[in-house]
Amino acid sequence: MVDSLGTDVLLVRDVPTTAGRLRRRRDLERVRRGAYVERGESLGPARDRRRIALARIHAVHRQTSGERWFSHESAALLWGCDTVGLSGLTHLIQPSRPRSRGGDPVVRHHGDLPAEHRAEVSGLPVTTLARTVVDCAASLSPDRGIVIADSALRAGADRDALDTTLATRSGARGIVRAREVIELADGRAQSPGETLVRWALHSGGLPRPDLQVEVVTRRGRFFLDLGWTALGVAVEFDGFVKYSGAFGGTAPEVVFAEKQRQDALEDEGWRILRVTWDDLRAPDRLVARVSRALSRASR
């Protein structure tokens, strides 16, 4: 079956064979009991996890009856939000308490979902984007929650709807953390990496930067990921894709163009700190580095 999101899910009940034969097929990967998906070519660990998580959602949808809405991380995936550190679990909100099966990667949240928090994405029942963001911000670690919140805002999530949903969830577990995450969320962030840098700096107690800082140079107008305009200090997140040529031009051409861009920005008095995924693995060192740059610029 090819569904509206292009995910191929093969259910044992739909094919004239046995589960044992399907398990032995090297071209298939099991996503949950009785459901398989074609392995396909690897797109990298993060994208592979996302693909399998989406396949599992569609398998659960086809194998589950009764009222239910995909929620939390699962809803975030269906809405197309960015994610980091996917758990691989499928989340559902159900009014009943169905019997859970040991080893099944499905988290069933029991309770009534208000009508105003219900939506549909490509034919699948799902929590609204605002409810999804709030649930994720309340249940996930703050760094994972803010990546989802930033991308949701970038995709058009309404802040008033987020505030209203927060109010309706007052007293729920994790809602205090959710308020902090959503208050800091900003749709101008262009990638999960930029978001995680901003969260690390916030957690380290540094002053809040502006996003997508516009700078006019001799080579034209450029936008810096994060910056403190009064101090002339900026942080740029460099992911591998940025220099891979994936967005046009060969890798050497991209690197040369970036050097010209940085030279032009430095001519305008900006100090550019470049951050990679490796730097995010040591947030304390990252915070100290940016703090030193801000201190020097303020003298």
HUHU-V253243 format. One record per residue. N is the residue number from 1. PHI is phi in whole degrees, 0 to 359 (NA if undefined). D_CENTER is the distance of its C-alpha to the mean C-alpha in whole Angstrom. Layout:
n | phi | d_center
N | PHI | D_CENTER
N | PHI | D_CENTER
This chain:
n | phi | d_center
1 | NA | 27
2 | 251 | 25
3 | 270 | 23
4 | 292 | 21
5 | 260 | 18
6 | 76 | 20
7 | 265 | 19
8 | 274 | 23
9 | 238 | 23
10 | 249 | 27
11 | 260 | 28
12 | 304 | 32
13 | 294 | 33
14 | 262 | 33
15 | 236 | 35
16 | 277 | 38
17 | 207 | 38
18 | 251 | 37
19 | 299 | 34
20 | 299 | 35
21 | 295 | 36
22 | 295 | 32
23 | 297 | 31
24 | 277 | 33
25 | 284 | 32
26 | 286 | 30
27 | 272 | 28
28 | 242 | 27
29 | 235 | 24
30 | 282 | 24
31 | 256 | 21
32 | 192 | 23
33 | 303 | 27
34 | 80 | 28
35 | 222 | 25
36 | 226 | 25
37 | 220 | 23
38 | 296 | 24
39 | 295 | 23
40 | 69 | 23
41 | 280 | 22
42 | 295 | 20
43 | 254 | 17
44 | 108 | 16
45 | 307 | 14
46 | 294 | 11
47 | 291 | 11
48 | 295 | 14
49 | 298 | 12
50 | 294 | 10
51 | 298 | 14
52 | 292 | 15
53 | 299 | 13
54 | 293 | 14
55 | 298 | 17
56 | 296 | 18
57 | 302 | 17
58 | 291 | 19
59 | 294 | 22
60 | 300 | 22
61 | 300 | 22
62 | 284 | 25
63 | 261 | 27
64 | 246 | 26
65 | 247 | 29
66 | 86 | 29
67 | 291 | 27
68 | 194 | 23
69 | 226 | 20
70 | 292 | 16
71 | 218 | 14
72 | 53 | 12
73 | 301 | 9
74 | 297 | 11
75 | 295 | 11
76 | 300 | 8
77 | 296 | 8
78 | 294 | 11
79 | 283 | 11
80 | 86 | 9
81 | 288 | 5
82 | 291 | 2
83 | 219 | 2
84 | 225 | 5
85 | 62 | 9
86 | 305 | 9
87 | 281 | 12
88 | 86 | 14
89 | 274 | 15
90 | 256 | 16
91 | 253 | 16
92 | 229 | 19
93 | 254 | 21
94 | 227 | 24
95 | 288 | 28
96 | 261 | 29
97 | 249 | 29
98 | 290 | 29
99 | 290 | 31
100 | 268 | 28
101 | 254 | 29
102 | 302 | 28
103 | 84 | 26
104 | 279 | 24
105 | 281 | 20
106 | 235 | 20
107 | 256 | 19
108 | 254 | 22
109 | 268 | 21
110 | 273 | 25
111 | 154 | 26
112 | 271 | 26
113 | 264 | 24
114 | 303 | 25
115 | 303 | 26
116 | 287 | 24
117 | 256 | 21
118 | 255 | 21
119 | 210 | 20
120 | 219 | 20
121 | 233 | 17
122 | 50 | 19
123 | 86 | 22
124 | 255 | 20
125 | 288 | 20
126 | 207 | 17
127 | 289 | 17
128 | 303 | 16
129 | 300 | 13
130 | 296 | 15
131 | 295 | 15
132 | 299 | 12
133 | 299 | 11
134 | 296 | 14
135 | 299 | 14
136 | 292 | 10
137 | 296 | 11
138 | 277 | 15
139 | 253 | 14
140 | 264 | 11
141 | 298 | 12
142 | 304 | 12
143 | 295 | 10
144 | 289 | 7
145 | 293 | 8
146 | 284 | 8
147 | 298 | 5
148 | 294 | 4
149 | 296 | 8
150 | 301 | 8
151 | 292 | 7
152 | 294 | 9
153 | 295 | 11
154 | 297 | 11
155 | 276 | 12
156 | 114 | 15
157 | 301 | 14
158 | 267 | 17
159 | 295 | 18
160 | 298 | 21
161 | 294 | 19
162 | 296 | 17
163 | 297 | 20
164 | 296 | 22
165 | 294 | 20
166 | 302 | 20
167 | 296 | 24
168 | 290 | 24
169 | 262 | 22
170 | 307 | 24
171 | 93 | 25
172 | 289 | 23
173 | 298 | 21
174 | 82 | 19
175 | 289 | 19
176 | 296 | 21
177 | 297 | 17
178 | 299 | 15
179 | 298 | 18
180 | 296 | 17
181 | 298 | 13
182 | 289 | 14
183 | 297 | 17
184 | 276 | 15
185 | 300 | 12
186 | 210 | 13
187 | 289 | 12
188 | 284 | 14
189 | 298 | 11
190 | 263 | 11
191 | 200 | 9
192 | 302 | 6
193 | 300 | 10
194 | 299 | 11
195 | 297 | 9
196 | 293 | 10
197 | 298 | 14
198 | 298 | 14
199 | 294 | 13
200 | 299 | 16
201 | 292 | 18
202 | 298 | 18
203 | 296 | 19
204 | 277 | 21
205 | 83 | 23
206 | 279 | 23
207 | 299 | 24
208 | 290 | 21
209 | 276 | 21
210 | 270 | 21
211 | 247 | 18
212 | 50 | 19
213 | 287 | 22
214 | 276 | 25
215 | 227 | 28
216 | 265 | 31
217 | 233 | 33
218 | 295 | 35
219 | 259 | 33
220 | 119 | 31
221 | 264 | 28
222 | 235 | 25
223 | 236 | 22
224 | 266 | 21
225 | 303 | 17
226 | 223 | 19
227 | 197 | 22
228 | 245 | 25
229 | 301 | 28
230 | 297 | 31
231 | 257 | 30
232 | 67 | 29
233 | 243 | 27
234 | 224 | 23
235 | 239 | 20
236 | 242 | 19
237 | 269 | 16
238 | 247 | 17
239 | 266 | 15
240 | 301 | 17
241 | 299 | 17
242 | 303 | 18
243 | 254 | 21
244 | 277 | 21
245 | 86 | 23
246 | 295 | 20
247 | 258 | 20
248 | 115 | 24
249 | 84 | 27
250 | 284 | 28
251 | 303 | 26
252 | 300 | 29
253 | 296 | 29
254 | 295 | 26
255 | 298 | 27
256 | 295 | 30
257 | 297 | 28
258 | 293 | 26
259 | 295 | 29
260 | 298 | 31
261 | 298 | 28
262 | 295 | 28
263 | 302 | 32
264 | 294 | 32
265 | 293 | 30
266 | 293 | 32
267 | 298 | 35
268 | 271 | 34
269 | 95 | 33
270 | 273 | 30
271 | 256 | 29
272 | 254 | 26
273 | 257 | 24
274 | 261 | 22
275 | 233 | 19
276 | 239 | 17
277 | 301 | 15
278 | 299 | 18
279 | 297 | 19
280 | 289 | 16
281 | 282 | 17
282 | 229 | 20
283 | 300 | 19
284 | 298 | 23
285 | 293 | 24
286 | 297 | 21
287 | 299 | 22
288 | 298 | 26
289 | 296 | 26
290 | 292 | 24
291 | 299 | 27
292 | 298 | 30
293 | 296 | 29
294 | 293 | 29
295 | 295 | 32
296 | 296 | 34
297 | 291 | 33
298 | 276 | 34
299 | 287 | 38
